[in-house]
Amino acid sequence: MIARQRSLAPIGASIRDARAQLKGKPETE
């Protein structure tokens, strides 16, 4: 399970980054 969480962590960050880019807003929101 830990391995699975490790794998999902970077994916979640990538999704957040992608959304920030689409919105054109900084990731600090």
C-alpha contacts under 8 A as a table, 3 or more apart, distances in Angstrom:
res1	aa1	res2	aa2	distance
1	M	4	R	5.01
1	M	5	Q	6.36
2	I	5	Q	5.12
2	I	6	R	6.21
3	A	6	R	5.03
3	A	7	S	6.23
4	R	7	S	5.06
4	R	8	L	6.27
5	Q	8	L	5.06
5	Q	9	A	6.02
6	R	9	A	5.30
6	R	10	P	7.39
7	S	10	P	6.41
7	S	11	I	7.04
8	L	11	I	5.02
8	L	12	G	6.10
9	A	12	G	5.34
9	A	13	A	6.43
10	P	13	A	5.02
10	P	14	S	6.11
11	I	14	S	5.03
11	I	15	I	6.27
12	G	15	I	5.10
12	G	16	R	6.27
13	A	16	R	5.10
13	A	17	D	6.12
14	S	17	D	5.01
14	S	18	A	6.02
15	I	18	A	5.01
15	I	19	R	6.14
16	R	19	R	5.17
16	R	20	A	6.15
16	R	27	E	7.39
17	D	20	A	5.04
17	D	21	Q	6.21
17	D	27	E	6.47
18	A	21	Q	5.12
18	A	22	L	6.20
19	R	22	L	5.02
19	R	23	K	6.12
20	A	23	K	5.13
20	A	24	G	5.79
20	A	25	K	5.25
20	A	26	P	6.05
20	A	27	E	5.66
21	Q	24	G	4.74
21	Q	25	K	6.46
21	Q	26	P	7.67
22	L	25	K	7.89
25	K	29	E	7.47
26	P	29	E	6.31
